[in-house]
Amino acid sequence: MTPLQRYIAEEIATDHVDGLMSRREALRRLGLLGLSTAAGAALIAACSQNRQEEAATSSPAAPQSPPESAPQSPSPSPTGPPPGMDAALSTAPVTWAGPAGELQGAWAEAPEPRGGILVIHENKGLNDWVRSVAGRLAGAGYSSLAIDLLSERGGTATFADPAEATAALGARPPEAMVADLKSGIAEVQNRTPGLEVAAIGFCMGGGLVWRLLASGAPELAAAFPFYGPTPDDPDFAGSSDVAVLGFYGELDQRVNATEPVARAALDRAGLVHELVTEPGANHAFFNDTGDRYDPAAAADAWRRTLDWLATHVG
């Protein structure tokens, strides 16, 4: 398996261990990634063992606070709108010429843009939630393009089964996706002439933000990887002018294990950066349509993101 496929497979297994999907469904989704039933069962067992070890080593009486943990924000109502939704703008489907064919996306245009943003989706593809993030950012003054990394397969909407969309994303070479992302950045620049641009990504998209930085992304003024895994031994020297604000959830030990690698690489490259661990939050805490949504963590991350944009983008 590729590193990206393994990351997705571990996420599926972890979702089952955490009670978010049945064993049957987890094995079905792992099968779509190419794992046999035996290999899928072994991965689930390994993730279950990891969870048990984490529980055994954690001490409720003396909790360990990750470095640079964010202070707890007052919790917004869990039934209220997610941060920024009250000002969200609508998106429109757009296409442009990519490096290997037509690329698709959703464009949200701010009336008086302060900058432009490329939005990179989770391993579920370009769905309504990702469009809502682009709309929220546009409502805050930053015209945003949510790219569809399944464009070469006709787009996310062509997949009736979301699990098949996830498997198709896992089968794509990361280098091909990074090439699409660079094309997306160029499209944002074309649509926001004279303004600074940024990139933001979630889950798999957060990992692709790290890969984008490792590939050299001097076009960016800022980057926001949300709980994305760091690639092995990255070199961010080609992105030395990018200001990076990364987010992690305290309970997301699988992704948090890669945080020291990101921090060391950022330090080596001399990038302006801050890595924030949201207390009590888990993986995908910003996605208000998911089971791990954390309103307090999402509100804090939104505030920090807008502050970072104002400082480094415009």
N, C-alpha and C positions, 0 to 999 in steps of 0.2 A: 504494500500500500504506500501511496505517497504520504508525506507528512500531513497534507491537508485532509486526505481521506481518513487518516488515523485520528486526527483531531475531531472530525465530524463523527466518526465511529465512537470515540470516547464520550462525546457529548450525548449521543443517543443512549449509550449504556448507562451513563450517569443519570439521565432523565428517568430511566427505568428504576434505577436504584433509589432515586429520590421520590418514587411513586407518581411520576408525571405521565407515565405510559405503561401499558401492560407488557409483560415479557413477550407475548406473541407479537405485538406490534414492534417492539424493539428488535426482535430477531428478523422480522420482515424488512425493516428499514436497513438493518445491517446487511441483510442479503442483497439489497439493491446496491449496496456499496461494494459487493463482491465477496463478503465473508460467508463462509459455510456456516451451517447451524452450529457445528462444534466450535468453530472459531468465535462465533458470536457469543455462545454460552461461556466460553473461556474469558472473553473480554468483560462480559457482565460480572463474572465471578471476581475478576481482578479489580474492577471498579468497586464492587461491594466490599472487598477486602480493604481497599484503600480508605473507603468511608469508615469502616470499623476502626482502622488504625488512627485516623484523624480524630475520631470520637474518643479513643482511649488516651491519646496524647494531649487533648485539650483539657484545660483545668478551669471549670466554672468559677472557682474561688479566686483565681488569679489570671484573668484573660490576658492574652498577649495582644498588644496593640501594634498593628503594622506601622512602619514608618510613614510619616506624612498623612496620617489618617485624617479624614475630614471631620469636623465637628458635626454633631447631629443637628439637622435643621428641624424646625417645627414641622410636624407631619401634616401635609395637606390632606383634605378629606379623601379617603380611598374611593369615594363615589364621585368626586369632583373631576374636572378636566385635568389631563396631564399638563405638565409645565409648558407654557407657550401655546397651548391649543386654543385659548380664547382669542388669540390674534392670528391664528394660522390662515394662510392664503391657499387658494386652490392651486392644483397642479394641472399641467396640460401635457399630453404625450408628445414627445419630440424624437426625431431621428437625426443622425449625422453619420458621415463616412468615418469608419474606424479603420484600424490597421489591417483587418482581415475581412472587411465587409461592413454592412450597415449596423450601427449600434442604436439601441433604443434607450429611452429614459423618460423621466417625468420632470418637467421644468416648472418651478415656482418663482415668479418674478416679483421682486420688491418694487414698490412704486418709485422710491428714491434710494437705490441700492448703495450700501456702504462697502460692499465687497461681494465676492461670489464664493460658493461652496460646492464641492463635489461630495455627494452623500453615497456611502457604500453600504449595501444591505447585508443582512445576516445570511446564514446559509439557506434561508427560505426563499431567496430571490427578491425581486421587486414587487412588494405587496402593498396593500393600503397603509400599513403602519409606516413603512419607509417613506411613502408619499407624504404622510402626515408630518414626518420629521422635516422633510424639505419645505413643506408649507409653514411649519412653525418657524424655521430659520428665516424664510422669506418675510414672515410677519414681524420678525425682529429686525429686519432691514438688510438681510443678506440673501440675494437671489441664489437659488439652489437647484442643482441638477442631481436627481437620484438616478444613477446608472443601473441598467439591467445587464448583469454579467451572464445572462442566458440568451443574449441577443442572437448569438450564432445558432441557437436551437429554436429561433422564432420568438423568444421572449418567455418570461416566467408564466404569462397567462396561457400559454399553450399546454401547460402541464396540469392535467386534471388532478393528479395525485401530488400533493406538496412534497411527499417523501421522494418521489422520482425527480423533482426539481432539485432537491438537496443532493441526491446522488449524482445528477448531471453536473452540478457545480463542483462536487468532489472530484469528478473525472477530468476537470479542466486543468491544464498545467498552470501553476501559479504565474509563470512568466507571461503566459498569454493574457491572463487577467490583469496583470500589471500594465501590459501594453494597452489594454482597453482603458484602464484607469488614466493613463497618461493622455490618451485621446480625449477622455472625458474632461480632464483638466483644461486641455486646449479649447474644448467647446465652451467651458465656463468662461475662459478668458475672452473668447470671441463674443460672448453674450454680455460680458461686463467689461468693456474696453476701458483701460486706464485704472482699473481697480485691482486691489490685492485679492488673492484667492486662497482658499483653505480646503482641506479634505477632512471628512469625519466618517468613521466607520464603526460598526457594531458587531461583536462576536467574530465570525469569520471576516467580516468587513474591517473590524479593528485589526485583525492579524494582517490583512492586506494593506492597511495604512502603514504598518511597520515594514512590510515588504516594499511598499512604494518609497519609503524613506531610504531603505537600503539600496534601492535601484538608482537613487539620485533624483531628487525632486526639487531643484532650485526654484521652480516656478511657484512653489507654495510659500506663503507667509506663515501659515500655522497648520497644525495637524492635531487631530483628536482621535486617538485609538481608544475605543471603549471596550474593555475586557477582551482584548485580542491577544492571541498567543504570539510571542516574539519568535522569529525564525532563529535557527542556530547561528551563533557567532555573527551577528549582523554588523555591517560597517555603514554608519550614517554620515560619513565624511562628505559625500556628495550632496547632502541636504543640510549643510552646516548653518544656513540662514533661516531654517524653519524653527519656529517656536512650538514646542510639543507639550500638550496637556493630555496626559493619559489617565484613564480611570479603571479602577479595579473594585471588585466587591470582596469584602472581608472573608466571606464564606466560600469564595470561588477558588479553592486551593489548587485546582488543576491548572488554571490560567495564571494564578498568582505565582506559581513556581517559576514562571518565565520572566517575572518582573525584574529580578536582579540582573538578568542578561540585558534587558532593555535599558535599565538605569546605567549599567557599565558602558554600554555602547553610546548612549547619549553623552555621558561624561567624556569619553574618549574623543568624540567628535566635536565637543564644545558647544552643543546645542543648548539654547535656552529651553528649560523644561521644568515640569512639575508632574509628579506621579502621585495621584490621590487614591487612597483606599477608603471606600465608603463603609463606615462601621455597620455591621449587622446585615449588609447587603450581600446578595448572591450574584451569580452569573446572570446576565441579561436583565439587570435591575431597572434599566431605563425603558424597557419595552412594556408599555401599559396594557398590551393585549396578551401578555404572557403570565404564566403562573408564578414567576419569580419577581414580578414588578414590585419595586419598593418606592412608594411615593416620596418619602423623605430623601432618600439617596438620589432619586431622579431630579427632585427640585434643587438639591444642592449642586448636582452636576450641571444642570441647565444654567443656574446662576453663574457658576464658575466658567462655563463655556462662553456665555455672553460677555463676561468681563474680559476673558482672554481674547475674544474676537475684537472687542473695542480697543484693546491695547495693541494687538499685533496685526490686525487686518484693517480696521477703520471704523 
